[in-house]
Amino acid sequence: MNPGRPAPTVPPPEPPGLASVLERNIRALEERRRREEKEASREEKLAAAITRFTGSMRFVYLHLALVAAWVAVNVGVIPGVPRFDPTFVILATAASVEAIFLSTFVLISQNRQAAIAERRAELDLQISLLAEHEITRTLGLVSAMAQKMGVEESADPELHELKQNVAPEAVLDELQAEENPSHKRRS
């Protein structure tokens, strides 16, 4: 690249800040997340804390140290400390019970996160449906203006189709029919 010539592409200018609507939306979503965390039951909070800890490297290191010490004691590597589980049955039992409880805590946390994700997906769907309706309405108004001004594109047959409102239930039926061809489509 020639040092005297500018680069063929230029990064876009940095915006002076976020749009006020975007800032408001971010604050509203953050407030909602804080409220949901606050409204969680004591059991849900406990399960989330346990899941966070068990998903950390500190948990791995702690278990590594405990199991290594257990094995070292019970194979007789540490002199003066009596062996208490030479067949490792107690270790295996403790690990199995721990796994049962840990998987339950993880499932509780996942269920809570799935419920939150479902609410957010429903919000996304509602916003998308509203945006689709607004765009369809705007397209109709712009098309009418273009037609009145004599713009050739206003006669495009695809434009007429785009101005039609979308029925979400019809789209869902079509998607379900695609997933399961034996599913009968509603008329």
N, C-alpha and C positions, 0 to 999 in steps of 0.2 A: 504494500500500500504506500502511496506517495505521501510523505509527511506534510506537504504543502496543500494537499487537497482534502476536503472534508470527506468523512465516511459516507458510503452510499445510503446508509440508513441512519436516522437520527432518533434517539429515544424520545417518547412523547414528553411534553413538559409536565412537571409535577403539579398536581392540582393544589390550590392554596389550602384546601382542607376538604373534609367530607361535606357532602350536601346536608343541609339541616334535617331533611327527611330521613336520610340514611343514619345520621347520628341519633335521631329520635328512635328509629327502629332498633338500633343496636342497644340503646339504653333500655328500651322496653323488653327486648329479649333477655338481656342480662338480669333485669329485675324479675322477670318471670322465672328464670332459672334459679335465682336466689330464693324466691318464694316457694318454688317446688321443693328445693332442698330443705327449707325451713319446715314445710308441711309434711315432710317424710316422717313416718313413725319411728319410734326409738329403735325398733327391730330392724327397720330398713337402713337406718343410719349405722347401726352396729354391723349389719351384713356388709354395707358398703365399705366401712372402715376395715373390716377383716379382709374383704376381697382386695382392697388396695394394698394392704400389707402383704398378703400372700402372693400378690402379683409383683412383688418387689425383689430386688437382688438381696436386700437385707434378710429376707425370709429364706432365700436360697443359701446364703452364707451361714445363717443360724442353723438350718437343717444339716448342712454339710458338716459343721462343727459337732453338732449333737450326734449324728450318726457315726462320724469318725471316732468320737470319744467312746460311744457305746461299743463299737466294734473293737477298738483298741483294748478296752477293759475286758471284754468277753473272749478275746483270743489270748489274753494273758500278757499283752505287751507292756502294760503298766504294772510294775512290781508293787506289791503291798496292797493293791486294790483287789478285793475278792470278785471273782466272776459271778454274775447273778443271772445271766441269760446266755449260757454257752451254746444253745441251739438256735438262738435268735428268734424264738417263737414270740416272746414279749415284744420285741422290736417290730416284727411283722404284724402282730395284732394292733399295736399302737399306730403304726403307719396306715393300716386299713381303716381303723376308726377315724383317724384324722382325715383321711381322704374322703370318707363319707360326709363328715361335717363340712369340710372345705368345699366340696362340690355342691352341697346344699346352699352354702353362703353365696357361692358364685351364681347359682341358679336364681336365688332371690334377687341379687343385684341385676342380673340379666333381664329378669321379668320386669323389674321397675324401669330399666332403660328401654325395654321394648315398648312399654306403655307410653313412655315419654316420646319415643320415636314415632309411634302410631299417631299420637296427638299432633305432632309436628307435620307428619305426612298429610293428615286431614287438613291442617291449616294450609299447607302448600297446595293441596288440591283446590280448596276454596279460593285461594288467591289466584291460582291459574284459571279457574273457571270464570272468576270475575274479570281477569285480564282479557281472557278470550272474548267475553261478552263486550267489554269496552272496545277492544280492537275491531270486532265485527261491526259494532255501531259506528265507530270512527271511519272504518272503511266504507260503510254505506254513505256517510255524510260526504266524505272526500270524493267518492264515485259520483254522487249527485252533483257536486260542484264541478267536477271534471266534465261531466256530460253537459252541464249548462254552459261551460266555457268552450265546448266543442273539442275537447282533447280526445284524440283517436283511441287511446288506451281504454277509455270508459266503455267501449263496446266489446272489450275482451270477454269471451264467454266464461273464462275461468274466474273472472271478477265476480260474476253473478253467484257462482258457487261459493266463493270465499265470503260473500256477504251474508250467507245463511248461518243462523245460530247452530252451534254444535250441541247435540243432545248427549250428555255424558253417559246416560244409561245405554244408549245405542252403541257408543264406543266401547263400553265395558262388555256388552253382549258380543260384539264383534271380536274383541280380544279373547274372550272366553271361548268363542267358537273356533278361533285359530289355535288355542291351546288344546282344546278337546274337540276334534272334528265330529264326534258322535253327539255333541251337545246341540240340541235343536235351537235355531235362532228364532227369536220372537219376531212376529210380523208387525 
